[in-house]
Amino acid sequence: MARPLPDLSALVVPGARIALRVTPKASRNAVVPAEAAGDPLRVYVTTAPEGGKANAAVLKLLAKALGLPKSRLTIVQGETGRDKLIEID
């Protein structure tokens, strides 16, 4: 059974930036809220990090948790790394 996504709608503010720590090739897709203030969100995706597929999966999963269309999310930092900064348009 799939783990439910957390409700991250409180983070939806135009122009806001969200720090993520991404784990590709995970056993399941999941978004885990930060444990302490200032820590990044943890995002786990089953997709391999090749050809931007993992980034697309991260944006899709995060958009679903935020209740936004994925077209409103942009990776502003960390396109090729595990630590990413996402901006809400």
C-alpha positions as CSV (number, residue, x, y, z in Angstrom):
1,M,0.0,0.0,0.0
2,A,1.3,3.4,-0.9
3,R,2.3,5.8,1.9
4,P,0.0,8.9,1.8
5,L,1.7,12.2,0.9
6,P,1.9,14.8,3.6
7,D,-0.2,18.0,3.2
8,L,2.3,20.6,2.3
9,S,-0.2,23.2,1.3
10,A,1.0,25.6,4.1
11,L,4.3,26.0,2.1
12,V,2.4,27.3,-1.0
13,V,3.4,31.0,-1.2
14,P,4.3,32.5,-4.6
15,G,8.0,33.1,-4.8
16,A,8.7,30.7,-1.9
17,R,11.7,28.4,-2.2
18,I,11.8,24.9,-0.8
19,A,15.0,23.0,0.0
20,L,14.9,19.3,-0.8
21,R,17.2,16.3,-0.3
22,V,16.4,13.8,-3.0
23,T,17.1,10.0,-2.9
24,P,16.7,8.5,-6.4
25,K,16.2,4.7,-7.0
26,A,14.3,4.4,-3.7
27,S,12.0,1.5,-3.0
28,R,9.0,3.7,-3.1
29,N,8.0,7.3,-3.9
30,A,7.6,9.4,-0.7
31,V,7.8,12.9,0.7
32,V,9.0,13.2,4.3
33,P,8.6,16.5,6.1
34,A,11.7,18.1,7.7
35,E,12.5,16.8,11.2
36,A,13.7,20.2,12.5
37,A,13.4,23.8,11.4
38,G,15.9,24.6,8.6
39,D,16.2,21.0,7.5
40,P,15.3,20.2,3.9
41,L,12.3,18.1,2.9
42,R,13.3,14.5,2.0
43,V,11.9,13.2,-1.3
44,Y,12.3,9.6,-2.4
45,V,11.6,8.6,-6.0
46,T,11.9,5.2,-7.6
47,T,13.2,6.7,-10.9
48,A,16.9,6.5,-11.8
49,P,18.8,9.8,-12.1
50,E,19.4,9.6,-15.9
51,G,18.2,12.1,-18.5
52,G,16.3,14.3,-16.0
53,K,13.8,11.5,-15.3
54,A,14.4,11.7,-11.5
55,N,13.9,15.5,-11.5
56,A,10.6,15.2,-13.4
57,A,9.5,12.6,-10.9
58,V,10.5,14.8,-8.0
59,L,8.5,17.8,-9.4
60,K,5.5,15.6,-10.1
61,L,5.5,14.2,-6.6
62,L,6.1,17.5,-4.9
63,A,3.4,19.2,-6.9
64,K,0.9,16.6,-5.8
65,A,1.9,17.1,-2.1
66,L,1.6,20.8,-2.5
67,G,-1.7,20.7,-4.4
68,L,-0.3,22.6,-7.4
69,P,0.3,21.9,-11.0
70,K,3.9,20.9,-11.7
71,S,4.2,23.7,-14.2
72,R,4.3,26.1,-11.1
73,L,7.5,24.5,-9.8
74,T,11.0,25.3,-11.0
75,I,14.3,23.8,-10.0
76,V,16.5,26.9,-9.4
77,Q,19.5,25.1,-7.9
78,G,20.8,21.5,-7.8
79,E,19.7,20.3,-11.3
80,T,22.3,17.5,-11.2
81,G,22.7,17.0,-7.5
82,R,20.8,15.5,-4.6
83,D,20.2,18.8,-2.8
84,K,17.8,21.0,-4.7
85,L,16.1,24.3,-4.3
86,I,12.6,24.5,-5.8
87,E,10.8,27.8,-6.4
88,I,7.0,28.2,-6.5
89,D,5.9,30.5,-9.4
